[in-house]
Amino acid sequence: MRKSRKNKVKSKKSIVNQIPGKVVYVGEKQTQDTLIEVFEYSKDFLTYKKLAQVEDAFTYKDSENIAWIDFDGLNNTKAIESLGNHFGLHPLLLEDIVNTRQRPKIDVYEDYIFLQVKMLYYDTQDVLIKEHVSIAFGENYVISFQEAESDVFDGVRERLQNAQGRLRTFKTDYLAYALLDAILDHYFEVVEQLAEKVENLEDNLFTNNVNNQTALDIQELKREIIRVRKAIFPVKEVIARLENGSHKLIEARTKNYLRDLHDHGIQVAENIEIYREMTWGLMDMYMSSISNKMNEVMKVLTIMASIFIPLTFIAGIYGMNFDHMPELDLEYGYYYAWGVMILISLALVIYFKRKNWW
């Protein structure tokens, strides 16, 4: 725990007093091999390549076809700076591309549009993965920058390769929309898994299946929802600006899809807000459950004490050392005392039952 906190502090300090526009990677994922994939396509044409070096991507700037350049490995700042400079991306954008702490946003320039969002998904071990994704698209190119090789774009790649849908017939704005749509689709999957976690914790609390781990699970879920909420909420604004803006790169036929995407963004944001409120209430439910358990224990102890108080009184009376006490000479006095105490105990038990105290 101390080590991870130290790394976070270090990453925060690395952006302090930095020269604006300087490309310095701020993040935790270190990929040794940079992966650059290129899909070049038109309606009747498609090629796929893995590039050995970033300079091989320069020729796609003036291609007659549409090129999707997918760059994986944000820690390779030199390659990103070289690619960005060749395609005319602003230095401040290059700085934001490698800063994984940057908030989702949209920047509109004369010849291109720049988008930044967070990609969310659960891996095979049910661990939430949050990645920083940047998308820049111009007249005939789309460049996506990712932290690592794994992503949520397999469906887009498959549609390109199989000529499914409208990807091969629309322009770069639709490809950018398709990438955003894939990211938002996984937002829904993440929210569904969070909803399942919330419901499971609720069921445990309602069935009084509560222990010390329950509180830790609630706290972990609260932190996870906060991470998801921080990633999802700004995306609504990004899509709204993309939909409502007037730019030569955004075709009228694409705006209908962006409008639908904006609705999805609002829906997923509302869902995460609902589960956030439910999670905040889980801790109150947990404290109430613990309090109810304590009350049950105290009620049992109080009833037991109430039953034994008159028995202790009788035993105390007949335990006093006096020579002249009534009933001391009775032959069956011992059994009489036991009988009285048993009758009193039964009478109290019946009384508590009728009062629904037990």
BELLINJO-V337421 format. One record per residue. N is the residue number from 1. RES is the residue in one small letter. PHI is phi in degrees with one decimal (NA if undefined). PSI is psi in whole degrees, -180 to 180 (* if undefined). Layout:
BEGIN
N|RES|PHI|PSI, N|RES|PHI|PSI
END
This chain:
BEGIN
1|m|NA|-44, 2|r|-65.6|-37, 3|k|-66.0|-45, 4|s|-64.5|-37, 5|r|-66.7|-37, 6|k|-63.7|-40, 7|n|-65.0|-39, 8|k|-64.0|-43, 9|v|-61.8|-41, 10|k|-63.3|-42, 11|s|-65.9|-33, 12|k|-67.3|-43, 13|k|-67.1|-24, 14|s|-68.9|-17, 15|i|-101.1|0, 16|v|-81.2|137, 17|n|60.5|28, 18|q|-86.5|144, 19|i|-68.6|128, 20|p|-56.6|131, 21|g|90.3|-2, 22|k|-79.6|130, 23|v|-87.8|98, 24|v|-126.2|124, 25|y|-70.3|128, 26|v|-122.3|102, 27|g|177.5|-179, 28|e|-109.7|-22, 29|k|-85.1|123, 30|q|-115.8|106, 31|t|-100.9|126, 32|q|-72.7|-39, 33|d|-106.0|124, 34|t|-84.6|130, 35|l|-108.3|125, 36|i|-123.4|114, 37|e|-111.6|143, 38|v|-131.8|126, 39|f|-107.6|116, 40|e|-110.1|128, 41|y|-153.4|161, 42|s|-143.5|-167, 43|k|-60.9|-39, 44|d|-117.6|21, 45|f|-147.5|140, 46|l|-155.6|131, 47|t|-132.3|150, 48|y|-128.5|133, 49|k|-140.3|148, 50|k|-105.8|122, 51|l|-89.5|140, 52|a|-79.7|-30, 53|q|-144.5|157, 54|v|-66.6|-28, 55|e|-63.4|-25, 56|d|-66.8|-17, 57|a|-85.8|-11, 58|f|-64.9|-31, 59|t|-68.2|-18, 60|y|-78.5|-8, 61|k|-65.1|-37, 62|d|-108.8|23, 63|s|-70.6|149, 64|e|-75.8|-21, 65|n|-97.2|179, 66|i|-93.0|135, 67|a|-122.2|129, 68|w|-105.6|112, 69|i|-102.6|115, 70|d|-106.9|113, 71|f|-107.4|120, 72|d|-114.7|124, 73|g|121.9|78, 74|l|-69.8|-17, 75|n|-74.2|-12, 76|n|-86.3|75, 77|t|-68.3|-32, 78|k|-64.3|-43, 79|a|-66.9|-39, 80|i|-65.1|-43, 81|e|-63.6|-41, 82|s|-65.1|-45, 83|l|-65.5|-44, 84|g|-65.0|-41, 85|n|-64.4|-38, 86|h|-67.0|-37, 87|f|-88.9|3, 88|g|79.3|24, 89|l|-75.2|141, 90|h|-63.9|142, 91|p|-56.5|-34, 92|l|-66.6|-31, 93|l|-69.7|-39, 94|l|-63.0|-36, 95|e|-63.4|-41, 96|d|-70.8|-32, 97|i|-59.3|-41, 98|v|-95.6|3, 99|n|-101.4|98, 100|t|-70.3|-8, 101|r|-89.5|-3, 102|q|-67.4|139, 103|r|-73.0|146, 104|p|-54.5|139, 105|k|-160.9|174, 106|i|-136.8|135, 107|d|-126.1|129, 108|v|-109.2|125, 109|y|-118.2|174, 110|e|-63.5|-42, 111|d|-107.8|-5, 112|y|-157.8|164, 113|i|-123.8|137, 114|f|-117.8|129, 115|l|-123.9|146, 116|q|-135.7|129, 117|v|-141.1|175, 118|k|-110.2|133, 119|m|-97.3|128, 120|l|-122.7|137, 121|y|-166.4|161, 122|y|-98.8|135, 123|d|-81.7|-173, 124|t|-66.9|-19, 125|q|-99.1|16, 126|d|62.4|35, 127|v|-103.5|132, 128|l|-72.1|124, 129|i|-105.3|128, 130|k|-123.6|119, 131|e|-124.3|149, 132|h|-90.0|121, 133|v|-125.2|132, 134|s|-121.0|141, 135|i|-132.8|124, 136|a|-121.6|130, 137|f|-136.1|140, 138|g|-120.1|-152, 139|e|-64.4|-40, 140|n|-135.7|20, 141|y|-146.1|151, 142|v|-133.3|125, 143|i|-115.8|124, 144|s|-114.2|133, 145|f|-113.2|127, 146|q|-129.9|159, 147|e|-72.1|-42, 148|a|-138.8|177, 149|e|-72.2|-38, 150|s|-70.3|140, 151|d|-156.2|-168, 152|v|-115.6|22, 153|f|-99.7|12, 154|d|-60.5|-37, 155|g|-63.2|-39, 156|v|-65.8|-43, 157|r|-61.9|-42, 158|e|-64.4|-41, 159|r|-66.4|-35, 160|l|-66.6|-47, 161|q|-67.4|-35, 162|n|-96.9|6, 163|a|55.0|42, 164|q|-94.2|146, 165|g|72.6|-150, 166|r|-107.5|2, 167|l|-57.8|-43, 168|r|-78.8|-14, 169|t|-105.1|-18, 170|f|-94.7|177, 171|k|-97.5|-165, 172|t|-65.8|-28, 173|d|-63.4|-34, 174|y|-74.1|-35, 175|l|-64.6|-42, 176|a|-61.7|-41, 177|y|-60.8|-43, 178|a|-61.7|-39, 179|l|-66.3|-43, 180|l|-63.8|-39, 181|d|-63.9|-40, 182|a|-62.8|-39, 183|i|-66.3|-44, 184|l|-67.8|-35, 185|d|-59.2|-38, 186|h|-75.9|-23, 187|y|-58.6|-43, 188|f|-62.4|-40, 189|e|-65.2|-41, 190|v|-63.2|-44, 191|v|-64.4|-37, 192|e|-62.9|-41, 193|q|-68.7|-37, 194|l|-63.8|-40, 195|a|-61.6|-40, 196|e|-64.3|-39, 197|k|-64.9|-41, 198|v|-62.5|-45, 199|e|-65.5|-39, 200|n|-63.8|-41, 201|l|-66.3|-38, 202|e|-61.0|-44, 203|d|-61.6|-42, 204|n|-62.4|-39, 205|l|-70.3|-38, 206|f|-69.1|-31, 207|t|-91.7|8, 208|n|60.2|25, 209|n|-86.9|70, 210|v|-117.2|136, 211|n|-146.9|-174, 212|n|-63.6|-30, 213|q|-66.9|-27, 214|t|-60.6|-44, 215|a|-63.4|-39, 216|l|-66.3|-39, 217|d|-64.3|-39, 218|i|-65.6|-43, 219|q|-63.6|-42, 220|e|-64.2|-40, 221|l|-66.2|-38, 222|k|-61.3|-44, 223|r|-64.5|-38, 224|e|-66.1|-42, 225|i|-67.0|-37, 226|i|-62.1|-42, 227|r|-60.7|-45, 228|v|-66.4|-43, 229|r|-62.6|-42, 230|k|-62.9|-31, 231|a|-80.0|-36, 232|i|-84.4|-44, 233|f|-58.9|-44, 234|p|-68.2|-19, 235|v|-64.5|-31, 236|k|-56.5|-45, 237|e|-65.4|-40, 238|v|-59.9|-50, 239|i|-67.6|-38, 240|a|-62.3|-43, 241|r|-66.6|-37, 242|l|-66.9|-37, 243|e|-73.8|-43, 244|n|-88.0|-14, 245|g|-74.6|159, 246|s|-115.5|105, 247|h|-137.0|147, 248|k|-63.7|-21, 249|l|-81.0|-19, 250|i|-96.9|111, 251|e|-79.7|155, 252|a|-63.0|-36, 253|r|-70.4|-22, 254|t|-81.0|-24, 255|k|-64.0|-31, 256|n|-62.8|-39, 257|y|-70.9|-36, 258|l|-67.4|-34, 259|r|-64.4|-42, 260|d|-65.4|-38, 261|l|-65.3|-38, 262|h|-63.3|-40, 263|d|-61.4|-41, 264|h|-63.3|-39, 265|g|-62.7|-42, 266|i|-64.2|-43, 267|q|-62.7|-47, 268|v|-69.0|-33, 269|a|-66.8|-41, 270|e|-64.2|-40, 271|n|-63.0|-44, 272|i|-67.9|-30, 273|e|-69.1|-38, 274|i|-61.6|-48, 275|y|-72.3|-25, 276|r|-65.0|-46, 277|e|-63.4|-39, 278|m|-64.2|-38, 279|t|-67.6|-38, 280|w|-62.4|-34, 281|g|-76.4|-19, 282|l|-63.3|-37, 283|m|-66.9|-38, 284|d|-63.5|-41, 285|m|-63.2|-39, 286|y|-63.1|-46, 287|m|-64.4|-38, 288|s|-65.4|-39, 289|s|-64.7|-43, 290|i|-62.7|-42, 291|s|-64.0|-40, 292|n|-64.1|-41, 293|k|-61.0|-44, 294|m|-64.2|-40, 295|n|-64.0|-39, 296|e|-62.9|-43, 297|v|-63.4|-46, 298|m|-64.4|-35, 299|k|-64.7|-45, 300|v|-62.5|-45, 301|l|-63.9|-39, 302|t|-66.0|-41, 303|i|-64.6|-43, 304|m|-61.6|-42, 305|a|-65.5|-39, 306|s|-64.5|-35, 307|i|-68.7|-40, 308|f|-84.2|-14, 309|i|-60.9|-51, 310|p|-66.4|-32, 311|l|-66.1|-41, 312|t|-65.2|-36, 313|f|-63.0|-46, 314|i|-63.6|-45, 315|a|-63.3|-34, 316|g|-69.5|-39, 317|i|-62.3|-50, 318|y|-82.5|0, 319|g|-96.5|1, 320|m|-77.3|144, 321|n|-93.7|80, 322|f|-121.5|144, 323|d|-74.5|-35, 324|h|-115.7|93, 325|m|-129.8|141, 326|p|-62.5|154, 327|e|67.0|0, 328|l|-69.2|-28, 329|d|-92.5|1, 330|l|-66.3|137, 331|e|-66.0|-37, 332|y|-110.9|29, 333|g|-60.5|-38, 334|y|-60.6|-44, 335|y|-72.8|-34, 336|y|-61.0|-44, 337|a|-59.8|-44, 338|w|-61.4|-43, 339|g|-61.6|-45, 340|v|-61.9|-44, 341|m|-65.2|-39, 342|i|-66.2|-42, 343|l|-62.0|-43, 344|i|-62.1|-43, 345|s|-61.8|-47, 346|l|-63.7|-40, 347|a|-62.1|-41, 348|l|-67.9|-41, 349|v|-61.3|-47, 350|i|-62.8|-41, 351|y|-63.1|-45, 352|f|-64.0|-38, 353|k|-63.1|-45, 354|r|-65.4|-30, 355|k|-84.5|-2, 356|n|58.6|35, 357|w|-87.1|-11, 358|w|-137.5|*
END
